[in-house]
């Protein structure tokens, strides 16, 4: 689940509520962000600014995952997996894309 807040620095901060970690900062307004609201399904965030604009942001984690796979055009390597998910067994992060050729090793 996400939480958000707008600020005088013209940006919107997004937090993961379970960990209280800031996961992203959205920038696009030209003046302070005065209001934010999630859609009922939590996949879109609307923001309003003192610059008299309203912006819609795609904050769906599924969309972010799909975009990351599209940009990287590959799965995580075993080394990258260990860096972020060391306590879980390796699995493909982008189904349908090439799997890494490196062999898993505890030394790397």
WOVEN-V33690 format. One record per pair of residues at least 4 apart in sequence whose ideal C-beta (glycine too) atoms are under 6 Angstrom apart, sorted by the first residue. I is the first residue (numbers start at 1). GAP is how many residues later the second one is. D is the distance in Angstrom with one decimal. If there is no record, write none. Layout:
I | GAP | D
I | GAP | D
//
This chain:
1 | 16 | 4.5
2 | 12 | 5.5
3 | 12 | 4.7
3 | 14 | 5.2
4 | 8 | 5.6
4 | 10 | 5.3
4 | 32 | 4.9
4 | 41 | 5.8
5 | 8 | 5.4
6 | 6 | 5.0
6 | 27 | 2.7
6 | 30 | 5.0
6 | 41 | 5.9
8 | 24 | 4.5
10 | 19 | 4.7
11 | 14 | 5.1
11 | 16 | 4.8
12 | 14 | 4.3
12 | 21 | 5.5
12 | 35 | 5.5
13 | 9 | 5.6
13 | 12 | 5.6
14 | 9 | 5.4
14 | 10 | 4.5
15 | 7 | 5.3
16 | 5 | 5.2
16 | 7 | 5.3
26 | 31 | 5.5
28 | 27 | 5.5
29 | 4 | 5.3
29 | 20 | 3.7
29 | 22 | 5.6
30 | 21 | 4.2
31 | 18 | 5.3
31 | 19 | 3.8
31 | 20 | 3.9
32 | 18 | 4.6
33 | 14 | 5.4
33 | 16 | 5.1
34 | 14 | 5.7
34 | 16 | 5.7
35 | 13 | 4.3
36 | 11 | 4.9
37 | 9 | 5.1
38 | 4 | 5.0
38 | 7 | 5.6
39 | 4 | 6.0
39 | 5 | 4.1
43 | 17 | 4.0
44 | 12 | 5.6
45 | 12 | 4.4
45 | 14 | 4.8
46 | 10 | 5.6
47 | 8 | 5.0
48 | 6 | 5.1
49 | 4 | 5.4
58 | 5 | 5.0
69 | 25 | 3.6
74 | 23 | 5.5
74 | 24 | 5.7
75 | 17 | 4.8
75 | 18 | 5.0
75 | 19 | 5.0
75 | 22 | 5.7
75 | 24 | 5.4
76 | 4 | 4.1
76 | 5 | 4.8
76 | 17 | 4.8
77 | 23 | 4.3
77 | 25 | 5.9
78 | 12 | 5.8
78 | 24 | 5.6
78 | 26 | 4.5
79 | 29 | 5.5
81 | 4 | 5.3
81 | 9 | 5.0
82 | 4 | 4.9
92 | 7 | 5.8
//
